[in-house]
Amino acid sequence: MNDHETVETDWWVALGDSEREQWGYVPRQTVGPLSFGADRHEAVTIMAGHGFAAEECEIERWNPQRAQWRVEFRRAESDEHRPAVKCYFVEGVGLTCVLVDGLRGPQVTCEGIRLIGRVPSELDAELEACAVERDFSWWYGPTGDLYWSDFAFDRGAQRAGDTVLSWASFCNPGEIAHSSWDIAPVEVRRHR
């Protein structure tokens, strides 16, 4: 790089909680304004009403009747580098998975716990205490990540400059799968 080139530095900048939309989460039912089972066109309309632009893409076709779609949602001006939310739909089933980005996504609260844009170890400690207090089942997976089936979401971590912050995927496998691992596309677990 020469002295006249600039480096794009806002790729890893995370929104503060006050800059994020504030969403609630009801396991296997709703994530913010989105309802599991909703048609993708309905979700695009709902998110447009909240100021999000959509980009749709078919990602997989299981058979002639069952295509899987990804819809990425961005705030028009501030999310040019990465979507704030990615939704996954199965034709004939509707919305099955919502991935909320740790840097640009809304703040999602479950059981009074903020899930997005958090230091993972602090979030895990809070979730573990909540699970123990409420006698929810939880375990640590092979990667060292905390999982809790009663909350019905998976937590991941992504780079934010020199640190990492939490992202989450919320799923409702419905009758076509047994768990989030069965319904969420592989790209969800690879989110960075």
Backbone bond lengths (Angstrom), bond angles and torsions (degrees), N, CA, C in turn:
res aa  C-N    CA-C-N  psi(-1)  N-CA   C-N-CA  omega(-1)  CA-C   N-CA-C  phi
1 M - - - 1.443 - - 1.519 108.03 -
2 N 1.326 116.77 136.37 1.460 119.02 177.40 1.534 110.16 -94.79
3 D 1.329 116.66 176.18 1.462 122.07 -175.37 1.520 113.65 -65.26
4 H 1.320 118.36 -18.47 1.464 121.08 -175.73 1.524 113.10 -94.84
5 E 1.333 117.67 -9.50 1.461 120.43 179.32 1.523 109.62 -82.91
6 T 1.306 115.25 146.95 1.459 119.55 175.92 1.515 109.35 -109.92
7 V 1.295 114.85 152.86 1.455 121.41 178.56 1.524 107.75 -106.04
8 E 1.308 115.85 131.29 1.457 120.32 177.23 1.531 107.18 -71.56
9 T 1.323 116.94 114.10 1.466 120.36 -174.01 1.520 113.82 -105.21
10 D 1.330 119.14 -9.19 1.453 118.34 -176.13 1.529 113.98 -91.35
11 W 1.316 118.39 8.15 1.468 122.27 177.89 1.522 110.94 -59.95
12 W 1.317 118.82 -35.41 1.468 122.59 -174.60 1.528 113.15 -103.69
13 V 1.317 117.95 6.80 1.460 120.73 -178.06 1.526 109.67 -75.41
14 A 1.331 115.42 128.96 1.461 121.04 179.12 1.524 110.59 -99.85
15 L 1.313 115.54 144.23 1.454 120.28 173.71 1.533 109.19 -70.71
16 G 1.316 116.46 146.43 1.454 120.76 171.56 1.520 109.10 -79.25
17 D 1.328 117.19 162.31 1.463 119.99 -179.34 1.521 112.44 -56.65
18 S 1.321 118.33 -36.01 1.465 120.62 -178.61 1.536 112.13 -69.64
19 E 1.330 117.75 -17.95 1.463 122.13 179.08 1.533 112.48 -93.08
20 R 1.305 117.08 -8.27 1.466 121.67 -176.54 1.525 111.32 -94.93
21 E 1.336 116.02 149.46 1.450 119.80 168.48 1.532 106.27 -64.22
22 Q 1.299 117.43 149.28 1.462 122.16 179.81 1.529 108.37 -106.64
23 W 1.318 115.91 112.59 1.458 122.17 -177.65 1.522 110.55 -115.52
24 G 1.303 115.65 149.89 1.456 121.96 170.80 1.518 109.11 -100.78
25 Y 1.315 115.35 165.75 1.462 120.86 178.73 1.516 108.79 -136.45
26 V 1.323 115.98 126.51 1.456 122.85 172.70 1.523 105.47 -113.68
27 P 1.352 117.97 111.80 1.469 120.68 -174.68 1.526 113.56 -48.32
28 R 1.341 113.20 129.62 1.458 124.64 176.73 1.534 113.90 64.52
29 Q 1.362 117.02 11.10 1.465 119.91 179.81 1.522 112.41 -123.58
30 T 1.343 117.56 -61.82 1.465 120.95 -175.76 1.520 111.89 -141.11
31 V 1.327 114.50 149.39 1.462 123.44 168.74 1.518 104.52 -127.59
32 G 1.327 117.23 108.38 1.458 120.53 -175.31 1.516 109.95 55.58
33 P 1.329 117.93 -129.95 1.466 120.88 -178.25 1.530 113.97 -81.83
34 L 1.322 117.30 -2.32 1.464 122.01 -175.52 1.522 111.44 -95.21
35 S 1.327 116.25 133.84 1.468 121.92 177.88 1.521 109.46 -109.62
36 F 1.327 116.05 133.73 1.463 119.13 176.12 1.527 108.61 -62.24
37 G 1.316 115.35 140.03 1.450 121.97 -177.02 1.517 113.11 93.70
38 A 1.333 117.73 -12.35 1.468 120.78 -179.85 1.527 110.38 -64.78
39 D 1.303 116.05 146.18 1.460 123.64 174.39 1.529 109.01 -67.30
40 R 1.328 118.20 148.37 1.462 120.43 -177.23 1.524 112.50 -64.61
41 H 1.317 118.15 -33.74 1.465 120.77 178.44 1.532 110.43 -66.49
42 E 1.325 115.85 -38.93 1.462 120.85 176.12 1.532 110.24 -63.49
43 A 1.326 117.14 -42.59 1.467 121.38 179.48 1.531 111.24 -63.62
44 V 1.327 117.40 -39.88 1.469 121.02 178.03 1.525 109.85 -61.70
45 T 1.312 116.92 -43.30 1.471 121.18 178.52 1.522 111.22 -63.66
46 I 1.321 116.88 -45.46 1.469 121.36 179.63 1.524 110.69 -60.89
47 M 1.333 116.83 -47.48 1.464 120.39 -177.82 1.530 111.45 -68.34
48 A 1.330 118.18 -32.69 1.468 120.66 176.02 1.525 109.53 -61.57
49 G 1.316 116.68 -36.82 1.450 121.39 176.95 1.518 113.32 -65.66
50 H 1.319 116.50 -17.35 1.467 122.54 177.41 1.530 111.69 -103.45
51 G 1.337 116.47 10.63 1.464 120.72 174.98 1.516 115.92 88.97
52 F 1.333 117.99 18.09 1.460 121.50 -178.78 1.525 110.82 -106.16
53 A 1.323 116.02 136.73 1.456 122.62 172.58 1.527 107.51 -93.44
54 A 1.332 117.26 147.59 1.466 122.09 -175.12 1.522 111.80 -115.67
55 E 1.329 114.41 148.36 1.463 122.42 171.33 1.523 106.99 -133.51
56 E 1.339 116.86 118.11 1.460 122.40 -174.99 1.525 111.32 -102.00
57 C 1.340 115.65 146.93 1.464 120.77 179.70 1.531 109.50 -155.06
58 E 1.335 116.02 127.75 1.466 119.22 173.09 1.523 107.01 -74.28
59 I 1.327 117.66 129.30 1.466 120.08 -176.35 1.524 113.87 -110.98
60 E 1.325 116.80 -21.73 1.458 118.52 -178.91 1.521 108.68 -160.82
61 R 1.333 116.08 150.04 1.464 120.23 175.83 1.516 106.70 -128.59
62 W 1.338 115.08 113.79 1.461 120.39 -178.97 1.518 111.74 -76.83
63 N 1.322 115.20 -36.27 1.454 122.91 176.33 1.526 105.94 -162.67
64 P 1.332 119.07 177.99 1.476 118.81 -176.62 1.537 114.36 -57.40
65 Q 1.316 118.67 -27.09 1.458 121.04 -178.10 1.531 113.97 -96.31
66 R 1.314 118.87 -13.51 1.459 120.94 -172.46 1.526 112.50 -122.82
67 A 1.298 116.74 87.42 1.466 120.82 173.22 1.522 108.01 -95.69
68 Q 1.317 115.72 149.17 1.458 120.36 174.43 1.526 107.52 -109.00
69 W 1.337 116.11 134.56 1.457 122.85 -175.76 1.523 110.51 -120.81
70 R 1.324 114.69 146.67 1.469 121.97 170.91 1.528 106.92 -114.33
71 V 1.312 115.65 132.77 1.452 120.74 173.72 1.522 106.77 -122.56
72 E 1.336 115.35 119.15 1.470 120.92 178.96 1.518 108.56 -96.90
73 F 1.334 115.23 133.72 1.460 120.95 179.89 1.520 109.69 -114.54
74 R 1.333 114.80 130.34 1.460 122.73 178.62 1.518 109.13 -129.54
75 R 1.324 115.06 148.82 1.466 119.48 165.81 1.517 104.40 -77.92
76 A 1.274 118.49 128.57 1.475 122.98 -170.13 1.518 113.71 -47.38
77 E 1.312 119.62 -49.65 1.455 120.23 -172.91 1.531 114.08 -90.73
78 S 1.325 118.90 -32.80 1.457 118.81 -169.38 1.523 115.66 -99.76
79 D 1.323 118.98 -11.19 1.464 120.74 -175.23 1.522 113.35 -114.22
80 E 1.328 117.01 33.04 1.457 119.05 -176.15 1.522 112.52 -61.29
81 H 1.334 118.49 -28.46 1.464 121.01 -176.58 1.521 114.04 -85.32
82 R 1.329 116.46 -30.40 1.460 118.83 -176.66 1.523 109.70 -154.24
83 P 1.325 115.88 145.90 1.462 118.53 178.18 1.534 110.85 -71.10
84 A 1.309 115.74 150.13 1.462 121.79 176.33 1.527 110.48 -80.40
85 V 1.331 115.92 -35.29 1.467 122.45 -176.77 1.518 108.33 -141.38
86 K 1.335 116.08 138.90 1.463 121.81 171.34 1.518 107.19 -121.41
87 C 1.320 115.49 130.63 1.461 120.67 178.11 1.516 109.10 -115.85
88 Y 1.323 115.32 144.82 1.456 121.79 -179.52 1.523 109.04 -121.00
89 F 1.324 114.72 132.25 1.456 122.00 -175.39 1.520 109.60 -126.78
90 V 1.317 116.51 145.47 1.454 123.22 172.27 1.519 105.67 -115.58
91 E 1.338 116.26 125.69 1.467 120.02 179.76 1.520 110.07 -56.64
92 G 1.312 115.04 135.07 1.456 120.82 -179.47 1.518 113.51 84.37
93 V 1.333 117.67 -10.02 1.465 122.20 -179.96 1.520 110.17 -118.96
94 G 1.330 116.63 -39.22 1.458 121.92 -179.41 1.516 112.47 97.00
95 L 1.333 115.50 -155.29 1.461 122.03 -177.10 1.525 110.60 -66.00
96 T 1.346 115.97 124.59 1.467 121.03 -179.83 1.525 112.90 -118.34
97 C 1.342 118.03 -22.20 1.466 120.60 -175.14 1.529 109.76 -151.03
98 V 1.338 115.69 137.73 1.464 122.39 176.46 1.520 107.62 -126.89
99 L 1.322 116.81 121.88 1.461 122.36 177.59 1.528 107.61 -106.47
100 V 1.327 116.48 123.42 1.460 121.22 179.50 1.522 107.87 -108.66
101 D 1.329 116.10 120.68 1.457 123.41 -177.12 1.529 111.08 -68.10
102 G 1.332 116.15 139.36 1.456 121.66 -179.69 1.516 114.75 -72.37
103 L 1.325 117.28 -23.26 1.457 120.49 -178.46 1.530 112.31 -92.31
104 R 1.327 117.16 -43.94 1.471 121.62 -171.07 1.531 113.87 -114.21
105 G 1.330 118.07 -10.44 1.460 120.51 -172.27 1.518 114.90 -78.02
106 P 1.330 115.28 166.74 1.456 120.88 175.82 1.532 110.46 -63.14
107 Q 1.318 116.55 158.15 1.460 120.60 172.39 1.524 106.45 -82.03
108 V 1.311 117.03 124.30 1.462 121.97 179.92 1.529 107.58 -111.49
109 T 1.322 115.29 129.42 1.465 121.23 -178.11 1.525 109.38 -113.76
110 C 1.331 115.17 134.18 1.466 122.41 176.59 1.518 107.64 -134.05
111 E 1.331 117.14 129.25 1.465 121.50 -179.19 1.527 111.38 53.65
112 G 1.330 116.93 32.67 1.460 121.88 179.47 1.520 114.83 78.83
113 I 1.332 117.22 6.74 1.471 122.08 -177.31 1.522 109.22 -106.80
114 R 1.346 116.27 127.22 1.469 121.63 175.40 1.532 108.10 -75.72
115 L 1.327 117.06 127.26 1.466 121.36 -172.15 1.524 115.51 -103.43
116 I 1.321 118.44 -20.76 1.463 121.72 -168.70 1.529 110.76 -108.90
117 G 1.344 115.32 139.03 1.457 120.94 175.96 1.518 113.51 71.62
118 R 1.322 117.06 27.49 1.465 122.39 -178.32 1.524 110.56 -105.23
119 V 1.321 116.52 156.12 1.459 120.70 170.73 1.530 105.83 -67.12
120 P 1.343 118.85 122.73 1.462 121.09 -172.76 1.527 115.14 -54.59
121 S 1.321 118.56 -41.24 1.468 119.38 -178.04 1.528 111.40 -65.49
122 E 1.331 117.53 -36.84 1.463 120.73 177.78 1.524 110.79 -68.72
123 L 1.321 116.31 -42.14 1.461 120.77 177.67 1.526 110.28 -63.31
124 D 1.334 117.40 -45.54 1.463 120.63 179.59 1.526 111.63 -59.28
125 A 1.332 117.85 -41.84 1.465 120.84 179.69 1.527 110.39 -62.52
126 E 1.317 116.91 -41.61 1.463 120.90 179.47 1.534 111.05 -67.69
127 L 1.323 116.91 -42.51 1.467 120.67 178.49 1.523 111.72 -66.25
128 E 1.328 116.94 -40.54 1.463 120.19 178.65 1.523 110.49 -62.27
129 A 1.334 117.74 -44.90 1.471 121.55 179.03 1.533 110.25 -60.80
130 C 1.338 116.55 -42.01 1.459 121.28 179.02 1.533 110.64 -64.12
131 A 1.331 117.08 -44.04 1.463 121.59 -179.56 1.523 111.05 -63.46
132 V 1.323 117.24 -42.11 1.470 121.10 179.10 1.527 109.66 -65.78
133 E 1.327 116.56 -46.25 1.472 121.37 -179.40 1.528 112.10 -59.27
134 R 1.321 116.89 -39.17 1.469 121.23 -177.03 1.533 112.92 -96.86
135 D 1.320 116.87 4.42 1.465 123.25 179.92 1.531 111.85 58.83
136 F 1.348 116.02 38.96 1.458 121.60 174.31 1.529 108.50 -82.88
137 S 1.328 115.42 152.75 1.466 118.57 176.72 1.526 109.24 -80.97
138 W 1.335 116.38 140.26 1.454 121.91 178.41 1.527 108.53 -153.21
139 W 1.319 116.10 158.94 1.457 122.08 178.94 1.509 109.36 -159.93
140 Y 1.321 115.74 163.56 1.455 121.18 173.91 1.521 108.33 -100.58
141 G 1.320 116.35 130.90 1.452 121.82 179.66 1.523 111.84 -81.92
142 P 1.323 117.12 177.13 1.459 121.88 -178.65 1.530 113.93 -59.69
143 T 1.331 117.11 -25.31 1.464 120.49 179.85 1.529 112.09 -86.63
144 G 1.348 116.57 -2.39 1.455 120.44 -178.09 1.515 112.93 89.67
145 D 1.327 117.37 -0.14 1.464 120.68 178.63 1.522 110.61 -80.19
146 L 1.317 115.24 147.74 1.451 122.90 179.30 1.523 109.91 -84.75
147 Y 1.327 117.38 134.89 1.454 122.83 177.93 1.516 109.09 -127.46
148 W 1.320 117.21 142.73 1.458 122.41 -179.85 1.516 107.68 -143.72
149 S 1.317 116.16 109.84 1.466 120.36 -174.17 1.524 112.17 -67.30
150 D 1.321 118.86 -30.23 1.466 120.30 -179.25 1.523 112.64 -67.09
151 F 1.336 118.10 -27.49 1.460 120.60 178.48 1.523 111.78 -82.64
152 A 1.328 118.34 -19.32 1.469 124.31 175.73 1.529 113.68 56.50
153 F 1.329 116.78 42.66 1.460 120.46 170.54 1.517 108.87 -149.92
154 D 1.320 115.36 161.08 1.461 121.85 177.53 1.512 108.12 -115.59
155 R 1.323 116.27 141.92 1.451 122.10 179.85 1.516 109.05 -109.48
156 G 1.310 116.79 137.77 1.454 122.16 175.20 1.510 109.31 -129.42
157 A 1.328 116.03 179.77 1.462 120.98 179.12 1.519 109.08 -132.09
158 Q 1.322 115.83 144.79 1.454 120.97 178.29 1.515 109.62 -137.70
159 R 1.313 114.46 154.31 1.459 121.19 -178.00 1.521 111.72 -65.34
160 A 1.329 114.28 138.53 1.465 122.54 174.09 1.520 106.07 -137.57
161 G 1.329 116.01 80.38 1.462 119.83 -174.65 1.522 109.43 69.92
162 D 1.329 115.96 -121.30 1.468 120.61 -178.60 1.519 113.18 -95.62
163 T 1.305 117.80 14.18 1.457 121.52 178.89 1.528 108.68 -134.20
164 V 1.315 117.52 -176.25 1.463 122.15 174.38 1.524 108.66 -128.07
165 L 1.322 114.81 150.80 1.461 121.87 178.73 1.522 109.27 -131.67
166 S 1.319 115.73 157.41 1.459 121.36 -176.40 1.530 112.50 -81.21
167 W 1.325 115.00 143.41 1.449 124.28 166.56 1.515 105.47 -123.15
168 A 1.311 117.78 168.75 1.466 119.51 178.47 1.521 110.35 -145.40
169 S 1.330 114.79 148.44 1.464 120.67 171.18 1.523 107.35 -119.06
170 F 1.299 114.52 133.71 1.460 122.86 -176.85 1.517 106.95 -114.60
171 C 1.318 117.38 130.05 1.463 119.95 -174.70 1.518 111.94 -132.81
172 N 1.312 112.84 153.74 1.452 121.39 167.88 1.518 106.01 -136.40
173 P 1.347 116.66 96.58 1.462 119.36 -176.72 1.522 113.65 -68.96
174 G 1.338 116.64 -13.61 1.457 119.86 178.20 1.517 111.95 56.30
175 E 1.308 115.95 -139.44 1.465 120.93 -177.79 1.524 112.85 -95.63
176 I 1.346 117.48 -1.15 1.471 118.58 -176.32 1.526 112.76 -98.18
177 A 1.340 118.47 -4.94 1.469 121.17 -179.74 1.533 108.65 -153.09
178 H 1.327 115.64 168.61 1.469 120.51 -178.50 1.519 112.94 -97.45
179 S 1.343 117.07 -29.12 1.464 119.60 -174.42 1.529 109.94 -152.23
180 S 1.333 114.94 175.78 1.462 119.82 176.79 1.525 110.96 -61.95
181 W 1.321 117.58 -32.94 1.469 120.95 179.06 1.513 110.74 -64.44
182 D 1.329 117.19 -29.45 1.459 121.40 -178.87 1.533 112.81 -81.85
183 I 1.343 117.44 -29.48 1.459 120.38 -173.25 1.530 112.97 -101.22
184 A 1.326 118.39 -31.67 1.465 120.80 -177.25 1.530 110.38 -76.62
185 P 1.316 117.89 133.05 1.468 119.86 176.58 1.531 110.44 -61.26
186 V 1.314 116.48 154.31 1.465 121.88 -179.55 1.530 110.95 -55.55
187 E 1.327 117.87 -34.09 1.467 120.39 -178.40 1.523 112.28 -60.04
188 V 1.332 118.08 -24.25 1.467 120.56 178.52 1.532 109.88 -64.81
189 R 1.323 116.14 -46.55 1.487 119.86 -179.23 1.529 112.55 -68.72
190 R 1.324 116.61 -16.40 1.473 120.87 179.28 1.524 112.20 -98.05
191 H 1.318 117.47 10.12 1.474 120.80 -176.72 1.523 110.89 -58.61
192 R 1.307 116.18 134.13 1.464 122.20 179.11 1.484 109.62 -133.32
